[in-house]
Amino acid sequence: MVTRVETIVVGAGAMGAATAWQLARRGREVVVLERYEPGHRLGASHGASRNFNVAYSDPTYVQLLVEALPLWRELEAESGASLLDLVGVANHGPSGAFDDVHDALTAAGIAAEFLGVEEAAERWSGIRFDTRVLFNEQAGRVNADATVRALHATAAAAGADVRHRTQATRIDVLDDGRVRVASVTDAGVAEVFEARTAVVTAGAWTSKLLRGVNLPPLVVTQEQPAHFAVRDETAAWPSFNHFPGAADAGYDYWRSPVYGMLTPGEGVKAGWHGVGPVVDPDERDFAAEPEQLAALQQYARDWLPGVDADAVAPISCTYTTTPDENFVLDRIGPIVVGAGFSGHGFKFTPVVGRILADLADGTEPAPELFAADRAIPEHPASPTGLGG
């Protein structure tokens, strides 16, 4: 038997759930297939905190930021959940990009100011600073788990049919206006759907589902941040991003820039950005890589006096990264793809949902920066707005 539906969304993590929310609010008929149970820890949308870091200079990302905050507040109002905490983000380290970021944000009406080392240290004693700080007060942290729950609830309340424990096993394009999706539940019940559009937001499983679709290379890595116990529970913590300098200046053990934020009740989360081992998402071991963890603990000893570097709880999550670390948001025939969020996409969740819903409706193209067939330079410059 074939079930016909207007739009089917494959993958109900943050981006798929946001797309379903946006489509259902428009009165669209939407079925959402999610392979795992609610709140699972196997992908990239779990955990209690993500970095809502606005430090971008690229005009495409800055425009998304302008749209993001009102949409987050809209989702909070509709769901009744508290999701976004604007504790601010402190960007520091010897980066040459901060002036461009400051100018781009202020031109867009997003607050950005430079603080000296002494002023920053006085505000946030838990972090050691040795350069000026670019501080954004309209930034902070997002509760990822609560966001996904809120999106599932609001999408369902608007009429979306959200099906957990239902795996999409095959996606076939029938013609430019029809796509077939085969599925099976945990109980072994098979069902085939035909839809006008399939939105694929399958995270680390995207390439497996869309073999033969022309996408940039999507590299899946197992990232290994950690929570560090806080020494003083009353101390103020912004979210932060720390960019390294030369190896001979004490950065020789660094793997990448570092992102971090306080996760209430769990400690300060810190992590390297996009340097975990390449994995098959179905074959992960979830174990911390000892050398990376030791280097992260050394970072905490050197730069986070407000935490106990020995009281550490490793975390495991996935990044799905494109060569230029820009997203894939595009429509290819009847398939809409949202993928490659490269460790910095979560802050844009409700905006990505709006873009993917527009693509599904055929009303507006996505920005060219996110085209599936874009040309990628040999040595692309990475966006500065680290996630986590």
N, C-alpha and C positions, 0 to 999 in steps of 0.2 A: 504494500500500500504506500502511496506517495501523499505526503501532507504538503499542501501548497500554502505559502505564506508570502507576505510582501517582502520582508527583510529578515534574514537570519544573521545573528551575530555569533561568531565562533570564538569563544574565550571570554570569560566574565571576570577577569581581573579588572583593575582600575579603568583601563582605556575602553574595554568592551562594555563594561557596566555603564560608563559615562555616555557611550554612544547609544546604548539602549535607553537610558534616561532621556537623552535629548530627542530621540526618535519617538518614544512613547508619548512624550509631552506634546508632540506635534500631531498626535492622533494616528501615528503609523502602526501597522500591525508588525510586531517584532517577536521573534522567538530567539532566546539566548541559550546556547549550549555551553556548559562548563563541565570539563572532564572530572573535576575533583569536588570534594565536599566544601561547604562554606568555611572560610577561615583557614584553608589549607596553607602550608608553608613551602610549597614546592616550586613556586614561581618567583615573581618579582614584586608583587603587590602586598606582601604581608609585613608585619611588624608595626610598632606603635609610632614610629617617627620617620619623616622624610624632610630633607632640607628644602625649605621654600626660599631658595636663593635667587635674587633678582639680578645678579651681576653679569649682565649681558650687554654687549655693545652692538651686535648685529641687529639691524632694524627689524628683521622678521621676528626675532625672539622678543625684542622690546615691545613690539605691537601685541604679541601674544600675552606678555606680562600685563599690559594695560587692560586686556580683556579678562585676565585670570582672576584677579582679586574680586571683582563684582560677582563673577560666576561662582567662586567659592562661597561667598556670602549668600548667594541665592540658594545654593545646595544646602547650606546650613539651615536657612530659614525654612526650606521645604521639608527637610528631614527632621528638624529639631535636634540635630547633633552638633556638637562643638568639634570642629575639624581643624581649623587653622589658628595658630597662636602666633601673633606677631611680636615675638621677642627680639626681632632684629637679626641681621646677619653681619658679622665682622669678617671682612676679607683682608688678609694681610700676607706679608711676605714680599720678596723682591720681584714683583711682577710688573712688567711694563705696560700691562693692559688696563690698569685701574683708571688712568686719566680718561681714556676713551669710554670706559664703562660709566664713569661719573658724568661725563658730558652727555652721553646718549640717554641715560636715565633722567637727568634733570630736564633735558629738552622734552621728554615725554611726560613730565610731571610726576615722576617717581622719586621720592626723597633719597638723596645720596649726599654724604658729607665725609670729609677726611678728618680723622682724629690723629693727634700725635701719640707717641708711645706712652707718655705719662698719663694722659687723659684716658686712654684705652685701658691701661693697667688699673687705674683707679676705679673704673666702671666694672671691670671683669677680672677679678684677682685670680680666677682659676686658669687663665690663659697667659702665657708669656709672649709679649710682643717685642720685636726689635726693629720694626719698620712702621711707617704710618699705616693707618687702618682706614679702609673704605667701608663706612658703615651705612647700611640701609635699614631704616626703621620700619618700612613697609615690607618686611620679610620675616622669616622665622622658621617655623616647623609645622608640618602637617601630620596628623594621625592617619597613617595609611590603613590600618585595619578598620578604623571607624569610617573612613571614606568609602571603602568597598562595601561595607554593610549599608551605609546610607544610600549609596547608588543602587544597590540591589533593591532596597526597600522602596525608594522613590520610583525606580523604573517599574517595579511590579505594581505599585499603587497607580501608576499612570496607564497600566494595561499591558506591559511587557510580560511575556511568558518566560520566566527565568528557570531553566532546568539544570540543576546540579547533578553530578555523577552521571553525566551524559557526554560521551566522547564523540567528537566528529572524527570519523575514520577515513573519509575520502571526500574530496571536493572536485567536481567535474563541471566545466563550462559547457553548457548545451548550445547557447548562441549568445549574441551580444546582450540579450535581455533576460536570460535565464541561467540559473546555476543550480546544480544538484548537490546536496550534502547528505552523505550517509552517516548514520550515527548508531551508537549502541550504548545502553545503560550498564551500570554496574551489575544489574540483575540479568544482563544478557538480552534485553529486549532491543531489537533492531528497528530503526525507523529511517525512512528516506524523506528528505524535504526537497521541494523545488521552490526557489525564490527568485524574485526579480533581481535582488542584490544579496550577496553574502559579504558581510564585514568580518574580516579575519584579524583578530586581535589576540593572537595565540602566544605572544611572547616568545620564549625560547623554542617553542614548537612550530614557529611560523614556517621555517624552511622545510620542515618535514611535511607539512600540510600542503604547501604551495610549490612542490617540485614542478619545474617547467615554467613557472611565472618569472618574468624578468625583474629581479630585485637586486639591489646592491648586496654584496656579501654580508651576511649576518653572522657574527661570531658570538657564540654563547660562552660566557665565562662564569665560573663559580667565585663570586666575590666574598671576602672574608673580613668584614668589619668586626668590631667588638664593642661591648659596653664595659666601661670602667667605673668602678665605685667612686662616688663623690665624697670628698673629705668633709665638706661643710654644706649641709643641706639647705642653709639659708642664703648661700651665695647666688648671685645673679649669673645666668649663662645666656649669651646669645648663641644662635647657630654660628658656625664659622667655617671658613675655607682658608687654607694656608698653602701658599704656593712656594716652591723651593727655589733656592739659588744654586750657586756653583758647588760642586762636590768638595772643593778645598775650603769652603766656608762652613763646613759642618753638615752638609746635606748628602754626604756620600752614601748613607744607608737608605735614603728615601727611595721608595718605589715609584712615586707619583706625587701630585698634589694630595692634600689631605682634606677631607670634609668632616664635619662633626656637629653635634647638637646634643642638648640634654634630652633624654627620654625620661619623662617623669616616672619615678618608681623603679627605673632600671639602671640609671646612671648615665654617664656621658658616652654617646655613641661616636666612634671615630673610625675612619677607614681610608685605605688607599683607594684611588679611583681607577677602576678598569684594568687591574693588573693580575687578576686571578687566573687560575689555570683554565684552559679551554676544556669544556665538558659536553657530553651528550646529556640533555636534560633528563633523560630516562635512566641514566646510569651514574648519577651523582653519589658521592660518598658523604657529603655534608661536613667533612672533617676540615678543620683549620690546617693550612699549610704552615708547618712550624717556623720556617724562616721568616715568612711574611708576618706572622703573629708576633714573633720576637722583635722584628723591626718596628711594628706598630706600638709595642710596649715601650721600646726605646724612645719613640716619638713622644709618647705620653710622659715619660720621665723628663724629657728635655723641654717640652713645650706646654704641658698641662699640669702645673703644680697643684691644681684643684682636684686632681683625681689620684687614686692609688693604682699605679701601673701594674701592680701584682694581683690586684683584685679584678680579674678580667673574665668576661663571659663572651666567648666567640659567637659570631652570628654567621649564617650561611644564606646567601641569596644569589640570584643570577642577574647578570647584565646581558642584554642582546645588543651588540654594538655594530654600527656601520663604519666604514673606513674613515668617514669625515665626522663621525659622531653626531650627525644631523639625522632627524627622524625620517621614516618613510610614511608618508600620508598621501595616498594616491588611489585613483580608480583605474583598474585595468579590465576592460570589458565589464562584466557584471560583478567583478570582485573588487571590493574596497579593502585596502591594506593599511593597517596601523601597526608599525613595527619599528625596531631599531632605536629604542628610546635611550640607549647608550648611557644609562646611569644618571640622566638629568631630566627625565621627562615627567616625573610624578607631579611636580608643581603645576604643570600645564594640564592636568587631567581633565577638568571640565571643558577647557578650550579644545583639546584634542577630540573630546566627545562631540563638540559642536561641529568641528571640521569634518570628522568622519560621517556624521549625520548629514551634513550638507552634500558630501560626496555620494552618499547612498541615495539621497534625494535627487542628485544631479543638478543641484541649484547653484553651486559655486565651487570652483576648483580650489585646491589647496595651494599654499605658497610654493613657488618654483623650487625653493630651497629643499623641499621635502619630496620632490618628484622621484619616482622609482627609477626612471631612466636618466637621472642627472649625471653629468660628467663630474667625476671626482678627481681632484688634483692628485699628483703623485705624493705630495707632502701636504695634506690638508691641515689647516689651522683648526684646533679643537675649540668648541664653545667654552666659555669660562664659567658658566653657571653650574658648578658641580652639584650633584644630587646627593644620594645616600638614603 
